Amino acid sequence: MRIFSAEEDKECQAYRSLKKISILWNDSKYYYSEVVRVFGMKGKVKMKPVYIINGFLDSGKTDFFRYTIAQPYFRSNGLTLIIVCEEGENDYEEKLLKSTNSVKVVVEDESDFTVAKLQSFENKYNPERVLIEFNGMWDPRAIHLPKNWNIEQQITMVNCSTFEMYYTNMKSMLVEQIRKSDMILFNRCDGFNEKLPAFKRNVKAVNQQAEVIFEDRNGEVDVTLDEDLPFDLKADPIELNNYGYGMFYLDALEHADRYKGKKVRFKALVAKPKDLPKGRFVPGRLSMNCCAQDMQFLGFACDYDKTDELNEKDWVEVTAEVGKEFVKEYNGEGPVLKAVSVVPTTEPSNPVVDFTQPILSD
């Protein structure tokens, strides 16, 4: 985890976004390197960076942090506080903690993971940075931090060999881990190559913005959804049924250039957020993550000169050309639709996208 020391940048008042994490597996051990950009915020209260790792037991959380704090480039004059909420087979050796100016504290019960408890650690240790090894069985929505602690990065570690079991039997808990993570790191992917596109699809259905990384013994595995696309990319327009729309949505977010200039046709619900400019609406579909109570709307901004004729939650058939431009909600460039036609239609037989069940109807 590359963090510049105060000697390297005396103006530094806060740590900012963790840009990239690469993972290598060598001789059955994981080696991690991270690149972190740091810049100053003069006149601001010093916010302390907090890095949170989610994941169930045996997902590699402790190995990740152990390797990170041992790296020379991670050293600084300040203290690193490691909060462990789940003790597995591996632990932090006293020699390692001493040599890296780190201290480990344990919070065994979920009821003890409170702002007051964390503030007591802040008062006692005055850490420069905080690493939290969160318990995979606890609710990550309950994470509340002291006022001068700021979550810089949230990562979910996944043991590829147990992903299907957790996704089938403990889906709601896994979804909560993934939902707000910036990166999802699958390790031990050897022998699972054919299943990796489906794993990536399952994760992206929950968190479209997260970076998903797969690693086996030889390093990073490149996993795309190309071979898994249930529609003809050469068609004009590309016809998207229920499942096809969901796959188009996920793939276009990651590969907008692939669709630039192409036309698509699909049935969609009309959404008209108040902050959208005149002449733009959002056609899309509801997606079910873990249960009927956990829905999210998947839609792209669409330019259309007759938005005044559309009502919220109308069903329409949209034919549109896919473009690419800067959109605030994307935090950068992303797909934007240019409507060719928008006509009223009936609700499809399967109105909700379910990524776990490829549906061939509309």
C-alpha positions in Angstrom: 0.0 0.0 0.0 2.0 3.0 -1.3 1.5 5.9 1.1 3.9 8.8 1.1 5.4 9.7 4.5 5.4 13.2 5.9 9.1 13.5 5.0 8.2 12.9 1.3 5.4 15.5 1.4 5.3 17.9 4.3 2.3 19.6 2.8 0.2 16.5 2.9 -2.9 16.9 5.2 -5.0 14.0 3.9 -4.7 10.8 2.0 -6.8 10.5 -1.1 -8.1 7.8 -3.4 -6.5 4.5 -3.7 -6.1 4.1 -7.4 -5.0 0.6 -8.1 -4.3 -2.7 -6.3 -2.6 -5.5 -8.1 -2.3 -8.9 -6.5 0.3 -11.6 -7.3 0.4 -15.2 -6.0 3.9 -16.6 -5.7 4.8 -19.8 -3.9 1.3 -20.0 -2.4 1.6 -16.5 -0.8 -0.1 -13.4 -2.0 1.9 -10.3 -2.7 0.2 -7.1 -3.0 1.2 -3.7 -4.3 -0.9 -0.6 -4.2 -0.6 2.9 -5.7 -2.0 5.7 -3.6 -2.1 9.4 -4.7 -1.8 11.9 -1.9 -2.3 15.6 -2.0 -2.6 18.4 0.6 -5.6 20.2 1.8 -4.3 23.4 3.4 -6.4 24.9 6.2 -8.5 21.7 6.6 -8.7 19.5 9.7 -6.5 16.5 9.2 -8.6 13.6 8.2 -7.2 10.1 9.0 -7.5 7.6 6.2 -9.4 4.4 6.9 -9.0 1.3 4.8 -11.7 -1.4 5.3 -11.5 -4.9 4.1 -14.6 -7.1 4.0 -14.8 -10.8 3.3 -15.7 -14.0 5.0 -13.2 -16.2 6.8 -10.4 -17.7 4.6 -10.8 -14.9 2.0 -7.2 -13.6 2.5 -7.9 -10.4 4.6 -5.1 -10.9 7.1 -2.6 -11.9 4.4 -3.4 -8.7 2.5 -2.7 -6.4 5.5 0.3 -8.4 6.8 2.1 -8.0 3.5 1.1 -4.4 3.1 2.5 -3.1 6.4 5.7 -5.0 5.9 6.6 -3.1 2.7 9.4 -0.4 3.0 7.3 2.1 1.1 4.5 1.8 3.6 6.7 3.0 6.5 6.1 6.4 8.1 6.7 8.1 11.4 3.1 7.7 12.4 1.4 4.7 13.9 -0.8 2.3 12.0 -3.8 1.0 13.9 -5.1 -2.4 12.8 -8.6 -3.2 14.1 -9.3 -6.9 13.8 -13.0 -7.9 14.0 -12.5 -11.6 13.1 -9.5 -13.7 14.0 -8.8 -16.5 11.6 -5.9 -19.0 11.2 -3.4 -16.2 10.4 -2.4 -13.5 12.7 0.0 -10.5 13.0 3.3 -11.5 14.6 4.6 -9.2 17.4 7.8 -8.8 15.5 6.0 -7.6 12.4 3.9 -5.1 14.4 6.9 -3.7 16.3 9.1 -3.3 13.1 6.3 -1.5 11.3 5.2 0.8 14.1 1.8 -0.9 14.1 -0.6 -1.9 16.8 -3.4 -4.4 16.7 -6.6 -4.2 18.6 -9.4 -6.7 18.6 -13.2 -6.1 18.6 -14.8 -9.4 19.1 -18.5 -8.5 19.4 -20.5 -6.6 16.8 -22.2 -4.7 19.6 -18.8 -3.3 20.6 -18.0 -1.9 17.2 -19.3 1.6 18.1 -18.1 5.2 17.5 -17.4 5.4 21.2 -15.1 2.3 21.1 -13.3 3.6 18.0 -12.9 7.0 19.5 -11.3 5.4 22.5 -8.7 3.8 20.2 -8.2 7.3 18.6 -7.6 8.9 22.0 -5.3 6.1 23.2 -3.1 5.6 20.1 -3.5 8.7 17.9 -2.9 6.7 14.7 -1.8 8.2 11.4 -3.9 5.7 9.5 -6.4 2.9 10.3 -6.8 -0.5 8.8 -10.1 -2.3 9.6 -10.3 -6.1 9.0 -14.1 -6.3 9.2 -16.0 -9.4 10.2 -17.8 -10.9 7.2 -20.8 -11.9 9.3 -21.4 -8.4 10.6 -23.6 -5.8 8.8 -21.3 -3.3 7.0 -24.1 -0.8 7.0 -23.5 -0.4 10.7 -20.0 1.0 10.3 -19.8 4.5 11.9 -16.5 6.2 12.5 -15.1 9.1 14.6 -15.5 12.5 13.0 -11.8 12.7 11.9 -11.7 9.3 10.3 -12.5 9.1 6.6 -13.1 5.9 4.6 -10.6 6.1 1.8 -11.1 2.7 0.3 -13.4 -0.3 0.9 -12.3 -3.7 -0.5 -14.1 -7.0 -0.5 -11.9 -10.1 -0.6 -13.5 -13.3 -2.1 -12.2 -16.9 -2.0 -13.2 -18.0 -5.5 -13.7 -21.6 -4.3 -16.4 -20.6 -1.8 -18.1 -17.8 -3.8 -21.0 -20.0 -5.2 -21.7 -21.4 -1.7 -22.0 -17.9 -0.1 -23.8 -16.5 -3.1 -26.4 -19.3 -2.9 -26.8 -19.6 0.9 -25.8 -16.1 2.3 -26.6 -13.9 -0.7 -27.9 -10.9 1.3 -24.8 -10.7 3.5 -22.5 -11.0 0.5 -24.4 -8.3 -1.4 -24.0 -5.9 1.5 -20.2 -6.5 1.5 -20.0 -5.8 -2.2 -22.5 -3.0 -2.5 -20.2 -0.1 -1.3 -16.8 -1.6 -2.1 -14.5 0.1 -4.5 -12.8 -3.1 -5.5 -13.8 -6.8 -5.3 -10.8 -9.1 -5.3 -11.3 -12.8 -6.2 -8.3 -15.0 -5.3 -7.6 -18.7 -5.7 -9.4 -18.7 -9.1 -7.5 -21.7 -10.5 -9.9 -24.2 -12.1 -12.8 -21.7 -12.2 -12.1 -19.9 -15.6 -15.4 -21.0 -17.2 -17.3 -19.6 -14.2 -15.5 -16.3 -13.8 -17.7 -14.4 -16.3 -20.8 -15.4 -14.3 -19.1 -14.4 -11.1 -18.2 -11.0 -12.5 -21.8 -10.6 -13.8 -23.2 -11.3 -10.3 -20.9 -8.8 -8.7 -21.5 -6.1 -11.3 -25.3 -6.5 -10.9 -24.9 -5.3 -7.4 -22.1 -2.7 -7.8 -21.6 -1.4 -11.3 -18.8 1.0 -10.4 -16.5 -1.4 -8.6 -13.4 -2.8 -10.2 -13.5 -6.6 -10.1 -10.1 -8.4 -10.2 -9.5 -12.1 -10.5 -6.3 -13.8 -9.6 -4.9 -17.3 -9.9 -1.4 -18.8 -9.3 -0.1 -17.0 -12.4 -1.4 -13.6 -11.6 -4.3 -11.6 -12.8 -6.9 -13.3 -15.0 -8.5 -11.1 -17.7 -12.3 -11.7 -17.5 -14.7 -10.0 -19.9 -18.4 -10.5 -20.6 -17.9 -10.7 -24.4 -18.6 -14.4 -24.8 -21.5 -14.1 -22.4 -23.5 -11.5 -24.3 -27.0 -12.8 -25.2 -27.5 -10.5 -28.2 -26.0 -9.9 -31.6 -23.6 -6.9 -31.6 -23.8 -6.7 -35.4 -27.6 -6.3 -35.5 -29.2 -3.0 -36.4 -30.8 -2.3 -34.0 -29.5 -4.6 -31.3 -32.6 -6.2 -29.8 -32.5 -6.4 -26.0 -34.9 -8.7 -24.1 -35.2 -8.7 -20.3 -31.9 -10.4 -19.6 -30.2 -8.9 -22.6 -30.9 -5.4 -21.4 -29.3 -6.2 -18.0 -26.2 -7.5 -19.8 -26.1 -4.6 -22.1 -26.3 -2.2 -19.2 -23.4 -3.9 -17.4 -21.2 -4.2 -20.5 -21.8 -0.7 -21.7 -20.7 0.8 -18.4 -17.4 -1.0 -18.8 -17.0 -0.9 -22.6 -18.9 2.2 -23.8 -16.8 2.5 -26.9 -18.1 -1.0 -28.0 -21.6 0.4 -28.5 -20.8 3.9 -29.6 -22.7 4.7 -32.8 -24.8 1.5 -32.5 -28.6 1.4 -32.2 -30.4 -0.5 -29.5 -34.1 -1.3 -28.9 -35.6 -2.4 -25.6 -38.7 -2.0 -23.4 -38.2 0.2 -20.4 -39.7 2.0 -17.5 -39.7 5.8 -17.7 -37.8 7.6 -14.9 -37.7 11.4 -14.8 -35.4 12.5 -12.0 -35.9 16.2 -11.0 -32.2 17.1 -11.5 -32.2 16.0 -15.1 -32.1 18.8 -17.7 -35.1 19.4 -20.0 -35.1 17.1 -23.0 -33.6 14.1 -21.1 -35.1 11.2 -19.2 -33.9 7.8 -18.0 -35.4 4.6 -19.6 -34.4 1.4 -17.7 -35.4 -1.7 -15.9 -35.6 -2.8 -12.2 -33.0 -5.3 -11.2 -33.3 -7.8 -8.3 -30.1 -8.4 -6.3 -30.8 -10.8 -3.4 -34.6 -10.6 -2.9 -37.7 -8.7 -4.0 -37.1 -6.1 -1.3 -33.6 -5.3 -2.7 -34.3 -3.7 -6.1 -32.3 -1.1 -8.0 -33.0 0.8 -11.2 -30.6 0.3 -14.2 -30.9 3.0 -16.7 -28.9 5.4 -18.9 -29.6 9.1 -19.6 -31.5 9.5 -22.8 -31.9 12.6 -24.9 -35.4 13.0 -26.3 -37.2 16.2 -27.4 -40.7 15.1 -26.3 -40.0 14.2 -22.6 -43.0 16.4 -21.6 -45.2 13.7 -23.2 -43.8 11.0 -20.9 -45.0 10.1 -17.4 -43.0 8.6 -14.6 -43.3 4.7 -14.7 -44.7 4.6 -18.2 -43.7 1.5 -20.2 -42.2 2.5 -23.5 -40.2 0.8 -26.3 -37.1 2.8 -26.9 -35.0 2.8 -30.1 -31.8 4.8 -29.5 -28.3 5.4 -30.7 -25.6 4.9 -28.1 -23.2 7.8 -27.5 -20.5 8.6 -25.0 -20.1 11.8 -23.1 -19.3 13.2 -19.6 -22.1 12.6 -17.1 -21.8 13.8 -13.5 -23.4 10.7 -12.2 -20.8 8.5 -13.9 -17.9 10.6 -12.4 -16.6 10.7 -16.0 -17.6 9.7 -19.5 -20.2 7.0 -20.0 -23.0 5.8 -22.2 -25.7 8.3 -23.2 -28.7 7.4 -25.4 -30.0 9.5 -28.3 -33.7 8.5 -28.8 -34.7 7.7 -32.4 -38.2 6.7 -31.3 -40.0 6.3 -28.0 -43.4 4.7 -28.3 -45.9 3.5 -25.6 -46.0 -0.2 -24.9 -47.4 -2.8 -22.4 -45.6 -4.0 -19.4 -43.4 -7.0 -20.4 -44.1 -10.5 -19.0 -40.8 -10.3 -17.1 -40.4 -6.7 -16.0 -37.5 -7.3 -13.5 -34.0 -8.2 -14.6 -32.6 -11.2 -12.7 -29.0 -11.8 -13.5 -29.0 -15.3 -12.0 -31.7 -16.5 -14.4 -31.2 -15.8 -18.1 -34.7 -15.1 -19.4 -35.3 -15.2 -23.2 -38.7 -13.3 -23.1 -39.2 -9.5 -23.3 
